[in-house]
Amino acid sequence: MNRQQEQIRQMTNDLQALMRRLQDLSNAYKSLEPLLLRLDSLLNGR
């Protein structure tokens, strides 16, 4: 049972790290979104 508890703890830690990474990526996208939209407009001649 100790092994299972350790595996669950490790998976929980991994999931939390992935959630933080996803949040960081989401924040990066939000900050870049206006630039991406502007670049898209320039590339499409609008």
N, CA, C and O atoms as a printed pandas DataFrame, in Angstrom:
     atom_number atom_name residue_name chain_id  residue_number  x_coord  y_coord  z_coord
0              1         N          MET        A               1    0.825   -1.201    0.000
1              2        CA          MET        A               1    0.000    0.000    0.000
2              3         C          MET        A               1    0.863    1.257    0.000
3              4         O          MET        A               1    0.499    2.241   -0.644
4              5         N          ASN        A               2    1.981    1.254    0.693
5              6        CA          ASN        A               2    2.865    2.416    0.687
6              7         C          ASN        A               2    3.300    2.775   -0.725
7              8         O          ASN        A               2    3.384    3.950   -1.081
8              9         N          ARG        A               3    3.579    1.745   -1.528
9             10        CA          ARG        A               3    3.999    1.986   -2.917
10            11         C          ARG        A               3    2.896    2.691   -3.700
11            12         O          ARG        A               3    3.169    3.608   -4.475
12            13         N          GLN        A               4    1.673    2.271   -3.501
13            14        CA          GLN        A               4    0.549    2.906   -4.192
14            15         C          GLN        A               4    0.376    4.351   -3.738
15            16         O          GLN        A               4    0.105    5.233   -4.553
16            17         N          GLN        A               5    0.528    4.590   -2.461
17            18        CA          GLN        A               5    0.403    5.955   -1.952
18            19         C          GLN        A               5    1.501    6.846   -2.529
19            20         O          GLN        A               5    1.249    8.002   -2.872
20            21         N          GLU        A               6    2.700    6.319   -2.635
21            22        CA          GLU        A               6    3.805    7.093   -3.208
22            23         C          GLU        A               6    3.551    7.367   -4.682
23            24         O          GLU        A               6    3.846    8.457   -5.173
24            25         N          GLN        A               7    3.006    6.384   -5.393
25            26        CA          GLN        A               7    2.682    6.583   -6.811
26            27         C          GLN        A               7    1.612    7.658   -6.970
27            28         O          GLN        A               7    1.690    8.496   -7.868
28            29         N          ILE        A               8    0.624    7.625   -6.099
29            30        CA          ILE        A               8   -0.445    8.639   -6.154
30            31         C          ILE        A               8    0.131   10.016   -5.854
31            32         O          ILE        A               8   -0.215   10.992   -6.520
32            33         N          ARG        A               9    1.002   10.102   -4.860
33            34        CA          ARG        A               9    1.639   11.389   -4.533
34            35         C          ARG        A               9    2.438   11.914   -5.730
35            36         O          ARG        A               9    2.380   13.098   -6.063
36            37         N          GLN        A              10    3.186   11.004   -6.366
37            38        CA          GLN        A              10    3.990   11.418   -7.514
38            39         C          GLN        A              10    3.112   11.871   -8.676
39            40         O          GLN        A              10    3.407   12.871   -9.331
40            41         N          MET        A              11    2.045   11.141   -8.924
41            42        CA          MET        A              11    1.134   11.534  -10.009
42            43         C          MET        A              11    0.469   12.869   -9.693
43            44         O          MET        A              11    0.268   13.689  -10.590
44            45         N          THR        A              12    0.129   13.093   -8.433
45            46        CA          THR        A              12   -0.464   14.366   -8.021
46            47         C          THR        A              12    0.522   15.511   -8.241
47            48         O          THR        A              12    0.152   16.570   -8.749
48            49         N          ASN        A              13    1.774   15.291   -7.855
49            50        CA          ASN        A              13    2.805   16.315   -8.075
50            51         C          ASN        A              13    3.001   16.583   -9.560
51            52         O          ASN        A              13    3.120   17.734   -9.980
52            53         N          ASP        A              14    3.035   15.510  -10.358
53            54        CA          ASP        A              14    3.197   15.667  -11.808
54            55         C          ASP        A              14    2.024   16.441  -12.404
55            56         O          ASP        A              14    2.214   17.314  -13.250
56            57         N          LEU        A              15    0.825   16.119  -11.963
57            58        CA          LEU        A              15   -0.364   16.803  -12.475
58            59         C          LEU        A              15   -0.338   18.284  -12.106
59            60         O          LEU        A              15   -0.693   19.136  -12.921
60            61         N          GLN        A              16    0.079   18.590  -10.885
61            62        CA          GLN        A              16    0.163   19.993  -10.472
62            63         C          GLN        A              16    1.199   20.744  -11.305
63            64         O          GLN        A              16    0.980   21.895  -11.684
64            65         N          ALA        A              17    2.323   20.094  -11.589
65            66        CA          ALA        A              17    3.350   20.730  -12.420
66            67         C          ALA        A              17    2.815   20.967  -13.829
67            68         O          ALA        A              17    3.057   22.024  -14.410
68            69         N          LEU        A              18    2.099   20.005  -14.379
69            70        CA          LEU        A              18    1.520   20.175  -15.711
70            71         C          LEU        A              18    0.477   21.282  -15.729
71            72         O          LEU        A              18    0.390   22.041  -16.695
72            73         N          MET        A              19   -0.309   21.377  -14.674
73            74        CA          MET        A              19   -1.318   22.435  -14.597
74            75         C          MET        A              19   -0.654   23.807  -14.537
75            76         O          MET        A              19   -1.135   24.759  -15.151
76            77         N          ARG        A              20    0.461   23.911  -13.790
77            78        CA          ARG        A              20    1.192   25.186  -13.750
78            79         C          ARG        A              20    1.747   25.523  -15.125
79            80         O          ARG        A              20    1.685   26.676  -15.552
80            81         N          ARG        A              21    2.288   24.533  -15.821
81            82        CA          ARG        A              21    2.833   24.761  -17.158
82            83         C          ARG        A              21    1.738   25.198  -18.134
83            84         O          ARG        A              21    1.943   26.093  -18.954
84            85         N          LEU        A              22    0.579   24.556  -18.031
85            86        CA          LEU        A              22   -0.543   24.935  -18.889
86            87         C          LEU        A              22   -0.986   26.364  -18.596
87            88         O          LEU        A              22   -1.300   27.117  -19.518
88            89         N          GLN        A              23   -1.014   26.741  -17.322
89            90        CA          GLN        A              23   -1.389   28.108  -16.961
90            91         C          GLN        A              23   -0.373   29.107  -17.510
91            92         O          GLN        A              23   -0.747   30.173  -17.998
92            93         N          ASP        A              24    0.910   28.759  -17.429
93            94        CA          ASP        A              24    1.955   29.630  -17.974
94            95         C          ASP        A              24    1.787   29.800  -19.478
95            96         O          ASP        A              24    1.927   30.904  -20.005
96            97         N          LEU        A              25    1.483   28.697  -20.171
97            98        CA          LEU        A              25    1.275   28.777  -21.624
98            99         C          LEU        A              25    0.044   29.613  -21.957
99           100         O          LEU        A              25    0.048   30.387  -22.913
100          101         N          SER        A              26   -0.996   29.450  -21.169
101          102        CA          SER        A              26   -2.211   30.234  -21.372
102          103         C          SER        A              26   -1.931   31.726  -21.181
103          104         O          SER        A              26   -2.396   32.556  -21.963
104          105         N          ASN        A              27   -1.172   32.057  -20.144
105          106        CA          ASN        A              27   -0.815   33.456  -19.899
106          107         C          ASN        A              27    0.040   34.009  -21.032
107          108         O          ASN        A              27   -0.136   35.156  -21.443
108          109         N          ALA        A              28    0.968   33.196  -21.537
109          110        CA          ALA        A              28    1.813   33.634  -22.650
110          111         C          ALA        A              28    0.956   33.900  -23.876
111          112         O          ALA        A              28    1.146   34.910  -24.555
112          113         N          TYR        A              29    0.023   33.017  -24.167
113          114        CA          TYR        A              29   -0.852   33.213  -25.322
114          115         C          TYR        A              29   -1.671   34.498  -25.163
115          116         O          TYR        A              29   -1.798   35.287  -26.099
116          117         N          LYS        A              30   -2.224   34.694  -23.961
117          118        CA          LYS        A              30   -3.033   35.895  -23.732
118          119         C          LYS        A              30   -2.214   37.162  -23.970
119          120         O          LYS        A              30   -2.728   38.143  -24.506
120          121         N          SER        A              31   -0.952   37.144  -23.575
121          122        CA          SER        A              31   -0.133   38.342  -23.760
122          123         C          SER        A              31    0.272   38.515  -25.227
123          124         O          SER        A              31    0.481   39.639  -25.685
124          125         N          LEU        A              32    0.380   37.413  -25.956
125          126        CA          LEU        A              32    0.776   37.490  -27.369
126          127         C          LEU        A              32   -0.405   37.654  -28.319
127          128         O          LEU        A              32   -0.222   38.048  -29.471
128          129         N          GLU        A              33   -1.597   37.359  -27.857
129          130        CA          GLU        A              33   -2.768   37.366  -28.731
130          131         C          GLU        A              33   -2.939   38.668  -29.523
131          132         O          GLU        A              33   -3.174   38.600  -30.729
132          133         N          PRO        A              34   -2.831   39.851  -28.901
133          134        CA          PRO        A              34   -2.991   41.078  -29.697
134          135         C          PRO        A              34   -1.946   41.184  -30.818
135          136         O          PRO        A              34   -2.259   41.616  -31.927
136          137         N          LEU        A              35   -0.714   40.787  -30.519
137          138        CA          LEU        A              35    0.324   40.828  -31.550
138          139         C          LEU        A              35    0.047   39.821  -32.664
139          140         O          LEU        A              35    0.254   40.111  -33.842
140          141         N          LEU        A              36   -0.417   38.644  -32.280
141          142        CA          LEU        A              36   -0.735   37.621  -33.276
142          143         C          LEU        A              36   -1.879   38.071  -34.183
143          144         O          LEU        A              36   -1.853   37.840  -35.392
144          145         N          LEU        A              37   -2.873   38.710  -33.592
145          146        CA          LEU        A              37   -3.994   39.205  -34.395
146          147         C          LEU        A              37   -3.530   40.304  -35.359
147          148         O          LEU        A              37   -3.950   40.345  -36.516
148          149         N          ARG        A              38   -2.674   41.177  -34.874
149          150        CA          ARG        A              38   -2.137   42.254  -35.722
150          151         C          ARG        A              38   -1.288   41.682  -36.849
151          152         O          ARG        A              38   -1.397   42.113  -37.997
152          153         N          LEU        A              39   -0.447   40.713  -36.519
153          154        CA          LEU        A              39    0.383   40.065  -37.533
154          155         C          LEU        A              39   -0.488   39.363  -38.565
155          156         O          LEU        A              39   -0.202   39.432  -39.761
156          157         N          ASP        A              40   -1.514   38.709  -38.137
157          158        CA          ASP        A              40   -2.435   38.049  -39.065
158          159         C          ASP        A              40   -3.078   39.073  -39.995
159          160         O          ASP        A              40   -3.201   38.831  -41.196
160          161         N          SER        A              41   -3.484   40.205  -39.451
161          162        CA          SER        A              41   -4.071   41.260  -40.283
162          163         C          SER        A              41   -3.079   41.778  -41.301
163          164         O          SER        A              41   -3.440   41.990  -42.459
164          165         N          LEU        A              42   -1.834   41.988  -40.896
165          166        CA          LEU        A              42   -0.818   42.478  -41.815
166          167         C          LEU        A              42   -0.537   41.472  -42.919
167          168         O          LEU        A              42   -0.391   41.839  -44.085
168          169         N          LEU        A              43   -0.464   40.219  -42.549
169          170        CA          LEU        A              43   -0.161   39.167  -43.538
170          171         C          LEU        A              43   -1.293   38.953  -44.515
171          172         O          LEU        A              43   -1.070   38.552  -45.657
172          173         N          ASN        A              44   -2.501   39.217  -44.072
173          174        CA          ASN        A              44   -3.677   39.032  -44.929
174          175         C          ASN        A              44   -4.101   40.339  -45.610
175          176         O          ASN        A              44   -5.154   40.389  -46.245
176          177         N          GLY        A              45   -3.303   41.375  -45.483
177          178        CA          GLY        A              45   -3.552   42.634  -46.187
178          179         C          GLY        A              45   -4.760   43.399  -45.724
179          180         O          GLY        A              45   -5.383   44.100  -46.521
180          181         N          ARG        A              46   -5.109   43.291  -44.476
181          182        CA          ARG        A              46   -6.280   44.032  -43.978
182          183         C          ARG        A              46   -5.868   45.288  -43.268
183          184         O          ARG        A              46   -6.722   46.033  -42.785
